[in-house]
Structures are given as structure tokens and as C-alpha cells.
């Protein structure tokens, strides 16, 4: 047999098996319900205990019910019991079919109109405790229930009232009868006096304003004369002819003149040195 044909046959067998399993699962529920209807209902169980909500004893007037899920239809719900003094008493759980045997029981606080639980949804508040339903009859005391805190009720949005417009009495206008006014006699019109034409005004010719050009200020030039030391020229002694009887006197005079010239020359040289020093 070819490999492709073998794989096709295997796939067909698996598909048929899956369809058969789905069909059997779909028919199992109604058949089980039919079989359960032919049996007597299970015995009831009664529960009692304390009720805590948000860590504090539950207020009075809360409605507590027990629920058991149904695999083929709606869940079972017991008759409500009201809390009082932080307790609930004689909550009777008695389904009418054995389909609910050994299924988990959940406990709920349901919404009741005109109470603090009116804003709860269909599920209500669910307790943390669950227990399987074991057919009785049986009484279970001390089965305490713990619920979360009650959520605050939503604040209703105020709807503004539409003001009703008041009827306004509109007065009917009454036509006024016009009073004839007396006709004024027109006064004689005064003859207008011609206005003399003003002579043309001579337009003043603007006088050109000459702006004097400021004369340049001469910058004074300061000439500093540097004194130049002029060397003194010693006078040259002119020898005079010796007169008789004046030989000794002429030699002395020449000696004095020579000494004076040398002294003057030394003085000039000393002044020039001093002048040349910084």
C-alpha cells in the first residue's frame, strides 16, 4: 500500500474517533439528567455560623444564599437567610436532583432593594469558604463565612430639571390716535451777505542760514633751545715792546695773564664735564 494512502486512512480514522467522542460528551449530560430525574432527591443539609464582612461582624438584614453549579443547566440556589447579630442560622441546602451531589457549595450575599446591598450585581459578594454537598439529612453548625467589605454605592448623577416656561401675558398694543400739530408759518428768509474773498497771503521765503565753519586751532609749537656751552677763548697777549726800565714789570704781567687764561680754561673744561654727565 502506498505511504500516502496509509497516512490518509490514519487521518480519517482519527477524525471519526474525535467526532464520536464529541457526540458522546454532548449526549452524556441529558442522559445523566434523565437518569437523575428517576431517582429520589438527596437529603438536605442545614448550615449555621458567624458572618464577617471586611474584618468586622456583618450588619443585620443581609440576605445569604447557597449555590451549587449544574453541569447541564442553571445553578441551584437555596432560599435566603437574613443575618442578625453577626450570625446566620438554618440555611437549608436541598437540591432536587442527584446531579448536585458532591459538587462545591458557594455562599453569597445577594442584592436586595432598598437596602445597603441594592447596588450589588447578580453574583453578589462571594464568601471565601466552600464545601462539597454531601447528601443528608445533616446539620452543620459553626460553619463561619468570611466576605469582603461591601463596595460603596455609586453616587447617582443628578439630572438637571428642565424649567417649565411660564406663560407671559403679552399686552395687546392699542393704536394711538395721532394729534394734529399746528402748521408753523414760515418766516421770511434772510438774504445772504457775500463773504469777501481773502487776499492771497505771501509765502515767506526761508532765509538761508549759513553755518560758520570753525577755524582750525593752531597747535603751538614749543621750541626748546638747548644751551650750547661755547668755550671761552683765552685772549692772546700781544707782546709789547720793552720800554727802558720796564723789563721786570712786563714779565710779571705776562705771567699773571697766562695764569688767568689757564684758570679760565680749566673752569670751562670743568663746566663742560659737568654738563655732559647724565
Residue pairs with C-beta under 8 A, 6 or more apart in sequence:
29 71
29 72
30 72
32 71
32 72
32 99
33 72
33 73
33 97
33 99
36 97
36 98
36 99
37 97
39 98
41 94
41 95
41 96
41 97
41 98
42 94
42 95
42 98
42 100
42 101
42 133
42 135
42 136
43 94
43 135
43 136
43 137
43 138
44 92
44 93
44 94
44 136
44 137
45 92
45 93
45 94
45 133
45 134
45 135
45 136
45 137
45 138
45 139
45 140
46 90
46 91
46 92
46 93
46 136
46 138
46 139
46 140
47 66
47 88
47 91
47 93
47 140
47 143
48 87
48 88
48 89
48 90
48 91
48 139
48 140
48 141
48 142
48 143
49 87
49 88
49 141
49 142
49 143
49 144
49 145
50 57
50 86
50 87
50 88
50 144
50 145
51 57
51 58
51 62
51 64
51 83
51 86
51 87
51 88
51 144
51 145
51 147
52 58
52 86
52 144
52 145
52 146
52 147
53 59
53 62
53 109
53 125
53 147
53 148
53 149
53 150
54 147
54 148
54 149
54 150
55 149
57 85
57 86
58 83
58 86
58 109
58 147
59 83
59 116
60 82
60 83
60 84
60 85
61 82
61 83
61 84
61 112
61 115
61 116
62 82
62 83
62 109
62 115
62 117
63 80
63 81
63 82
63 109
63 110
63 112
63 117
64 80
64 81
64 82
64 83
64 88
64 91
64 107
64 108
64 109
64 110
64 145
65 77
65 78
65 79
65 80
65 81
65 91
65 107
65 108
65 110
66 77
66 78
66 91
66 93
66 105
66 106
66 107
66 108
67 75
67 76
67 77
67 78
67 105
67 106
67 107
67 108
68 75
68 76
68 93
68 95
68 100
68 103
68 104
68 105
68 106
68 133
69 75
69 103
69 104
70 76
70 99
70 100
71 99
72 99
76 95
76 96
76 100
78 91
78 92
78 93
78 94
79 92
80 110
81 88
81 89
81 90
81 91
82 88
88 145
91 107
93 105
93 133
95 133
98 135
100 133
101 133
101 134
101 135
102 132
102 133
102 134
103 132
103 133
104 130
104 131
104 132
104 133
105 130
105 131
105 132
105 133
106 126
106 127
106 130
107 126
107 127
107 129
107 130
107 145
108 123
108 124
108 125
108 126
108 127
109 117
109 120
109 124
109 125
109 127
109 147
110 117
110 120
110 124
111 117
111 118
111 119
111 120
111 121
111 122
111 124
112 118
116 150
116 153
117 124
117 125
117 150
118 153
119 151
119 153
119 154
120 151
125 147
125 148
125 150
126 147
127 145
127 146
127 147
128 145
128 146
128 147
129 143
129 144
129 145
129 146
131 143
229 268
229 271
229 272
229 275
231 268
231 272
232 264
232 265
232 268
234 261
234 264
234 265
235 257
235 261
237 254
237 257
237 258
239 254
240 250
242 250
